[in-house]
Amino acid sequence: MFFRYHGISTDIKDGKLIYRIHFIDTIGADEKALLRQFQYSKIAVFILCFAINDKESYSDIQTYWIPELRPFMVNNPLLLVGKYYKRL
């Protein structure tokens, strides 16, 4: 099965320097864990998002995502982002 993820790229200018930034939203399904891990070696900063109004969302960060990412976070920073999620 082909591994697909959602992503977006943008360039940020700082004087004469240009930085290309790729944001990747990987699939959270357990059966895709090994495929996700192939991407982790290319990551400079891990950004984990959770819904501040959903306790399960934060719990998933602690029990699922941190343990999965920890082996790949040797020198990579982790940015934890809390957002408000409004259900429609």
SULSULWO-V797687 format. One record per backbone hydrogen bond with DSSP energy under -1.0 kcal/mol. CO is the residue of the C=O (numbers start at 1). NH is the residue of the N-H. Records with the same first field share a line. If there is no record, write none. Layout:
CO->NH + NH
This chain:
6->25
8->23
10->21
12->19
14->17
17->14
19->12
21->10
23->8
25->6
29->32
30->33
32->36
33->37
36->39
39->42
40->43
46->79
48->81
50->83
51->54
54->58
55->59
56->60
57->61
58->62
59->63
60->64 + 65
61->66
64->68
65->69
66->70
69->72
70->73
77->46
79->48
81->50
83->52
